[in-house]
Structures are given as structure tokens and as C-alpha cells.
Amino acid sequence: MSKATSFDIAYQAGVSQSTVSRALRNSPLVNEETRLKVQAIAQELNYKVDKNASNLRTQQSDTIALLLFEDPTNDDSLINPFFLSMLGSITRACSKKGYDLLVSFQQLSDDWHADYEDSKKADGLILLGYGDFVDYEEKLHQLSEQNTHFIRWGANVDDDNIISVGCDNFHGGYQVTEHVIKNGREKFAFLGDASSHSPEFLERYNGHCKALTDNKLSVISELQVDTTFNEESGYQAACQLIEKNISFDAIFCASDLIAIGAMRALQEHNIKIPEQVAVVGFDDIAVASFTIPALTTAKQDTTLAGELLVDNLIALIKGEPAGTTLMPTTLIVRKSCGS
């Protein structure tokens, strides 16, 4: 038996072949009655859309490119573990929407966009991670000027044409700090790059400082140490902190990985957690609940993040409204801060 074609469907439905094509891709140009009739006949005939032929006609690939920034890690992945969980949620969200997902590392050449949307490999880009944001921001404006469909995970950019999905880092920093203050801690250290080079960390630091001042506690600048996001940098920063010989009873780490490194440094120096120093992180990566003691942290919802990134990018691709989204964080209380 020969395979059914769109012309067979058109004949049975009493419509043109072009109407069949529109109905099968849910075009608003076809009224609902006709669309449902065409789709029912297609199902009865076991008709399958030739995706490659459809893409040639529409000049779309039905593919999204997820581009990750290479980060220094303790393994060979070069991917921040926080983004690994988001990778899973983005993959599922793409599958639900009928899009394939192309995963690669970002290449920060002058024509990196040409490797994807311009060459029809992908209809749009999702960007995760960026290294030094001061250097990276210019690339975002370049993509915007070239009318590339893209969306990024991160802090809001002062450009209406650059759409971001991110969490409320300020509130998360405030929320975690206030919780530790309520547990009786007063002298806080902060580990993380609190500058425009790391806007997420800076917002967490600003929220942290606001919680301190609202509770009439001092922000001690000598207890702030710049770090990158990983365990080794957290370990080294905590060692520096201890060597300063300035007393503190709590450490707010700008990421869980920094916190894991800091906890190791404290334990090697025989400083008890949380009895002598409370430690809190940010992200709620999977391993946070398995540290000893388990880590109190601000949770970012990676499932929701993946869905929002995909939904907003598809809206951009289709010319529909899309906008920057700020997600709330959730305080996850464990043993590292006492209660």
C-alpha cells in the first residue's frame, strides 16, 4: 500500500493541498472546522509530515541551539553543574513544543551567529553562562543588532531588545541573609565577585547588604572576598578569610559550589559548622543536600527556567510578544546555618 500524501488528504477533505499544509501546522488562516476535519483525515490515513520538506518550504529548521559558556570545573565537562539541571528542563520543554535541540559551546568570534540562525541550523539561540559580563555584553548587543532570535539566562540587560530569564537575585540574597540573622548571627563574610563583571553575584551581594542594614548590622568590607563560581575558588577565598584573622560567625557564598569549597576550608581549620560559623549558598544544586552538614541555600527553579527560556524564544521566532522574566527564589533551610 502506497504512503498517503497531502494530495490524498486534500481530495478526501474537498480542499486545496495548500489548505491541508496550513491546517496541519495549525495556521490561523484555516478555520477550526476545516482544520479539525483535515487533521482527522490525516490521522485516519496515518499521514506523517515530511519535516525536511516542510522546513525547506518555511525556511525554518524547527531546531533551537543551546549555547553554553565553557567554565572552569573540577571535571572535564567545562559546564557549571547548575546549568546541567537546566539542560534537562530545556530538552524536555523543546520536545513538548516539537523542536529539536542542538547543544554546543559558545564561540565568541565576530560571526558566531552565522553558525546557527544565519545558516539555518537553528531558528534561535538560548545562551547559558557568559564569563566576564563586561566583555560579554557587547556580543549581546551585536546579536540584537543583527536581528538574531535569542534569549539568555541571567540578569536583566538595559536594552529592550535583549530578552532575559533570570531569578530575583537581590531578593534571594536578602532572604538567605535575613534567615541567618534570625538565627543570631551578626558578623557576615561574603564570598563572590561583587562587581559589574558578575551581575548575578552583585545583586546577591546587594540583597545581602540590605538585609544587614535593615537589621542594624554592619557590612564589613574586609570580609568580602572576590571569587569565581567553583569549589576551588570558594576554598581559596575561605582560606584567605581565615588568614585575615577577623572574626566572623557566618559566610554567605554567592553559589553552592563556592559554599562547598568554603566548608572544606573551615573544616580543615577545625572551625565547626554551624556551631562557630554558619554557611549558606545560592542555587540549590543537587549535591547541596548531601554536604556535611547539608547546605542552606536559595533555590532557583531550573524546571520553570527551562520552560520560560524555550517558550519566550519560540514566541520571538514566531514574532509574538516576549519579555524579560524575573523568577522568585525559595529559601531551602538545612543544617549548615543551625536550623
Phi, psi and omega per residue, in radians:
M1 nan 2.252 -3.108
S2 -1.265 2.661 -3.122
K3 -1.255 2.407 3.141
A4 -1.139 2.573 3.109
T5 -2.088 2.979 3.109
S6 -1.149 -0.438 3.110
F7 -1.228 -0.594 3.076
D8 -1.110 -0.725 3.123
I9 -1.142 -0.758 -3.136
A10 -1.036 -0.720 -3.127
Y11 -1.109 -0.847 -3.111
Q12 -1.187 -0.579 -3.094
A13 -1.478 -0.257 -3.112
G14 1.242 0.608 3.129
V15 -2.293 3.038 3.122
S16 -1.363 2.821 3.118
Q17 -1.139 -0.595 3.121
S18 -1.156 -0.609 3.081
T19 -1.152 -0.685 3.074
V20 -1.022 -0.822 -3.128
S21 -1.028 -0.776 3.140
R22 -1.161 -0.723 -3.100
A23 -1.121 -0.660 -3.100
L24 -1.265 -0.333 3.058
R25 -1.887 0.349 3.029
N26 1.018 0.682 3.117
S27 -1.171 2.393 3.104
P28 -1.199 -0.156 3.114
L29 -1.298 -0.214 3.136
V30 -1.892 2.270 -3.122
N31 -1.189 2.765 -2.994
E32 -1.062 -0.717 -3.108
E33 -1.050 -0.820 -3.141
T34 -1.160 -0.732 -3.119
R35 -1.049 -0.816 -3.135
L36 -1.141 -0.648 3.127
K37 -1.126 -0.814 -3.139
V38 -1.103 -0.770 -3.109
Q39 -1.163 -0.604 3.105
A40 -1.168 -0.732 3.120
I41 -1.152 -0.712 3.118
A42 -1.056 -0.701 3.132
Q43 -1.192 -0.713 3.135
E44 -1.096 -0.644 -3.138
L45 -1.519 0.025 -3.111
N46 0.983 0.736 -3.111
Y47 -1.398 2.325 3.101
K48 -2.021 2.288 3.115
V49 -1.193 2.300 3.024
D50 -1.358 1.754 -3.014
K51 -1.081 -0.709 -3.114
N52 -1.128 -0.739 3.129
A53 -1.167 -0.697 3.115
S54 -1.075 -0.734 -3.130
N55 -1.133 -0.625 3.108
L56 -1.112 -0.654 -3.139
R57 -1.258 -0.711 -3.055
T58 -1.554 -0.194 -3.073
Q59 1.056 0.559 3.050
Q60 -2.160 2.642 -3.105
S61 -1.730 -0.202 -3.008
D62 0.914 0.647 -3.139
T63 -2.293 2.417 3.036
I64 -1.941 2.387 3.088
A65 -1.722 2.161 3.049
L66 -1.778 1.998 -3.061
L67 -1.932 2.068 -3.104
L68 -1.754 2.513 3.043
F69 -1.509 2.360 3.118
E70 -1.263 2.138 -3.141
D71 -1.996 2.602 3.032
P72 -1.201 2.141 -3.111
T73 -2.276 2.971 3.124
N74 -1.435 -0.043 3.071
D75 -2.211 -2.959 -3.075
D76 -1.553 0.031 -3.060
S77 -1.230 -0.604 -3.051
L78 1.044 0.447 3.124
I79 -2.140 2.204 3.044
N80 -0.959 2.169 -3.105
P81 -0.948 -0.502 3.094
F82 -1.034 -0.657 -3.097
F83 -1.347 -0.312 3.111
L84 -1.133 -0.709 3.102
S85 -1.184 -0.613 3.104
M86 -1.204 -0.572 3.091
L87 -1.015 -0.736 3.109
G88 -1.097 -0.758 -3.105
S89 -1.215 -0.614 3.096
I90 -1.164 -0.714 3.117
T91 -1.056 -0.794 3.132
R92 -1.143 -0.715 -3.128
A93 -1.125 -0.698 3.097
C94 -1.104 -0.756 -3.137
S95 -1.053 -0.728 3.130
K96 -1.104 -0.547 -3.104
K97 -1.599 0.002 3.120
G98 1.391 0.394 3.125
Y99 -1.885 2.492 2.957
D100 -1.431 2.744 -3.127
L101 -2.130 2.153 3.066
L102 -1.816 2.098 -3.077
V103 -1.916 2.267 3.137
S104 -2.689 3.033 3.032
F105 -1.587 2.624 3.115
Q106 -1.235 2.358 3.035
Q107 -1.950 1.972 -2.986
L108 -1.543 0.758 3.040
S109 -1.417 3.016 -3.096
D110 -1.210 -0.386 -3.079
D111 -2.118 0.600 -3.079
W112 -1.085 -0.516 3.111
H113 -1.090 -0.517 -3.074
A114 -1.165 -0.397 -3.137
D115 -1.299 -0.180 -3.034
Y116 -2.183 -1.545 -3.024
E117 -1.137 -0.756 -3.091
D118 -1.115 -0.540 -3.135
S119 -1.629 0.094 3.104
K120 1.194 0.298 3.016
K121 -1.208 -0.559 -3.104
A122 -2.566 2.636 3.118
D123 -1.469 -0.292 -3.132
G124 -2.986 2.966 -3.032
L125 -2.146 2.463 2.909
I126 -1.956 2.235 -3.087
L127 -1.929 2.176 3.102
L128 -2.111 2.130 3.120
G129 1.430 2.743 -3.086
Y130 -2.786 -0.020 -3.126
G131 1.190 -2.288 3.134
D132 -1.363 1.950 -3.021
F133 -1.153 -0.525 3.134
V134 -1.052 -0.716 3.095
D135 -1.312 -0.601 -3.006
Y136 -1.335 -0.541 -3.024
E137 -1.018 -0.629 3.142
E138 -1.073 -0.610 3.104
K139 -1.144 -0.621 3.109
L140 -1.132 -0.762 3.117
H141 -1.135 -0.609 3.103
Q142 -1.108 -0.791 3.088
L143 -1.053 -0.717 3.141
S144 -1.101 -0.779 -3.137
E145 -1.118 -0.497 -3.141
Q146 -1.558 0.132 3.089
N147 1.027 0.567 3.050
T148 -1.305 2.397 3.045
H149 -1.367 1.962 3.120
F150 -2.644 2.739 3.067
I151 -2.496 2.615 -3.040
R152 -2.286 2.679 2.988
W153 -1.575 2.229 3.081
G154 2.640 -3.022 -3.136
A155 -1.151 2.699 3.137
N156 -1.087 2.444 3.096
V157 -1.829 2.453 -3.099
D158 -1.338 1.117 -3.141
D159 -2.763 2.032 -3.070
D160 -1.097 -0.345 -3.099
N161 -1.545 -0.086 3.130
I162 -1.885 1.946 -3.069
I163 -1.647 2.288 -3.134
S164 -2.210 2.649 2.914
V165 -2.106 2.260 -3.132
G166 -2.749 3.099 3.111
C167 -1.803 2.885 3.134
D168 -1.398 1.468 -3.067
N169 -1.106 -0.648 3.131
F170 -1.069 -0.887 -3.130
H171 -1.104 -0.701 3.125
G172 -1.061 -0.749 3.097
G173 -1.104 -0.714 3.118
Y174 -1.127 -0.813 -3.047
Q175 -1.078 -0.822 -3.117
V176 -1.154 -0.776 -3.122
T177 -1.101 -0.783 -3.129
E178 -1.069 -0.661 3.118
H179 -1.086 -0.758 -3.122
V180 -1.197 -0.636 3.078
I181 -1.052 -0.720 -3.141
K182 -1.141 -0.319 3.065
N183 -1.554 0.178 3.003
G184 1.633 0.173 -3.140
R185 -1.571 2.542 -3.007
E186 -2.270 -0.494 -3.069
K187 -1.980 1.831 -2.995
F188 -1.809 2.423 2.893
A189 -1.783 2.709 3.081
F190 -2.283 2.213 3.119
L191 -1.959 1.985 -3.128
G192 2.746 2.647 -3.118
D193 -1.282 1.788 -3.110
A194 -1.627 1.185 -3.126
S195 -2.598 3.049 3.140
S196 -1.157 -0.225 3.091
H197 -1.236 -0.395 3.134
S198 -2.362 1.375 -2.999
P199 -1.058 -0.583 3.105
E200 -1.138 -0.815 3.122
F201 -1.086 -0.679 -3.137
L202 -1.094 -0.744 3.118
E203 -1.140 -0.660 3.092
R204 -1.121 -0.694 3.116
Y205 -1.150 -0.742 3.130
N206 -1.095 -0.718 3.081
G207 -1.125 -0.695 3.088
H208 -1.048 -0.825 -3.126
C209 -1.133 -0.663 3.136
K210 -1.125 -0.697 3.108
A211 -1.120 -0.674 3.104
L212 -1.107 -0.874 -3.087
T213 -1.170 -0.631 3.098
D214 -1.105 -0.462 3.134
N215 -1.781 0.307 3.064
K216 1.035 0.641 3.059
L217 -1.928 2.718 -3.074
S218 -1.519 2.513 2.939
V219 -1.593 1.997 -3.060
I220 -1.734 1.802 -3.026
S221 -1.058 -0.551 -3.140
E222 -1.152 -0.292 -3.128
L223 -1.714 0.204 3.035
Q224 -1.806 2.156 -3.109
V225 -2.163 2.192 3.113
D226 -1.211 2.363 3.061
T227 -2.525 2.791 2.874
T228 -1.446 -2.937 -2.916
F229 -1.504 -0.228 -2.865
N230 -1.637 3.104 -3.047
E231 -1.119 -0.775 -3.099
E232 -1.068 -0.734 3.130
S233 -1.158 -0.633 3.079
G234 -1.143 -0.693 3.101
Y235 -1.095 -0.859 -3.117
Q236 -1.123 -0.689 -3.134
A237 -1.139 -0.721 3.127
A238 -1.160 -0.649 3.078
C239 -1.085 -0.735 3.083
Q240 -1.058 -0.731 -3.122
L241 -1.060 -0.811 -3.126
I242 -1.120 -0.677 -3.118
E243 -1.184 -0.393 3.112
K244 -1.188 -0.328 3.099
N245 1.027 0.624 3.027
I246 -1.858 2.240 -3.062
S247 -1.198 2.502 3.057
F248 -2.679 2.678 -3.134
D249 -2.162 0.123 3.086
A250 -2.722 2.572 3.037
I251 -2.226 2.150 2.978
F252 -1.725 2.050 3.138
C253 -1.779 2.372 -3.026
A254 -1.246 -0.161 3.012
S255 -2.627 2.795 3.109
D256 -1.095 -0.650 -3.130
L257 -1.111 -0.716 3.058
I258 -1.052 -0.750 -3.126
A259 -1.087 -0.712 -3.136
I260 -1.087 -0.743 3.086
G261 -1.141 -0.703 -3.138
A262 -1.142 -0.686 3.132
M263 -1.089 -0.688 3.103
R264 -1.098 -0.763 -3.140
A265 -1.072 -0.775 3.129
L266 -1.062 -0.786 -3.100
Q267 -1.151 -0.646 3.099
E268 -1.154 -0.457 3.104
H269 -1.662 0.259 3.093
N270 1.026 0.600 3.061
I271 -1.729 2.089 -3.027
K272 -1.374 2.384 3.092
I273 -1.970 2.163 0.066
P274 -1.725 0.077 -2.999
E275 -0.955 -0.790 -3.138
Q276 -1.698 -0.699 -3.139
V277 -2.397 2.175 3.017
A278 -1.440 2.503 3.136
V279 -2.247 2.303 3.076
V280 -2.297 2.690 -3.128
G281 -2.183 -2.773 -3.113
F282 -2.711 2.254 3.048
D283 2.257 -0.793 -2.996
D284 1.097 0.975 3.004
I285 -1.214 2.880 -2.992
A286 -1.001 -0.673 -3.043
V287 -1.300 -0.211 -3.078
A288 -1.043 -0.544 -3.131
S289 -1.446 -0.089 -3.100
F290 -1.930 0.016 3.041
T291 -1.218 2.858 3.112
I292 -2.113 1.929 -0.127
P293 -1.251 2.857 3.127
A294 -1.065 2.535 -2.928
L295 -1.573 2.194 2.939
T296 -1.295 2.414 -3.007
T297 -2.785 2.969 3.021
A298 -1.756 2.078 -3.059
K299 -1.463 2.294 2.948
Q300 -1.795 2.261 -3.061
D301 -1.385 1.684 -3.081
T302 -1.254 -0.473 3.094
T303 -1.145 -0.867 3.104
L304 -1.109 -0.691 -3.133
A305 -1.032 -0.804 3.131
G306 -1.071 -0.736 3.133
E307 -1.127 -0.741 -3.129
L308 -1.176 -0.688 3.115
L309 -1.077 -0.821 -3.115
V310 -1.186 -0.822 -3.100
D311 -1.066 -0.768 -3.128
N312 -1.211 -0.638 3.111
L313 -1.164 -0.760 3.115
I314 -1.084 -0.657 3.076
A315 -1.066 -0.749 3.102
L316 -1.081 -0.760 -3.130
I317 -1.051 -0.680 -3.094
K318 -1.507 0.003 -3.131
G319 1.329 0.380 3.141
E320 -1.700 2.853 -3.122
P321 -1.073 2.415 3.061
A322 -2.581 2.606 -3.104
G323 -2.620 2.821 3.105
T324 -1.085 2.400 -3.074
T325 -2.168 2.332 3.102
L326 -1.969 2.038 -3.108
M327 -1.601 2.548 3.062
P328 -1.326 2.718 3.007
T329 -1.762 2.850 3.126
T330 -2.183 2.252 3.101
L331 -1.282 2.165 3.078
I332 -1.952 1.927 -3.058
V333 -1.628 2.167 3.066
R334 -2.314 -2.820 -2.930
K335 -1.453 -0.213 -2.991
S336 -1.247 -0.237 3.086
C337 -2.012 0.224 3.067
G338 1.801 -0.746 3.107
S339 -2.911 nan nan
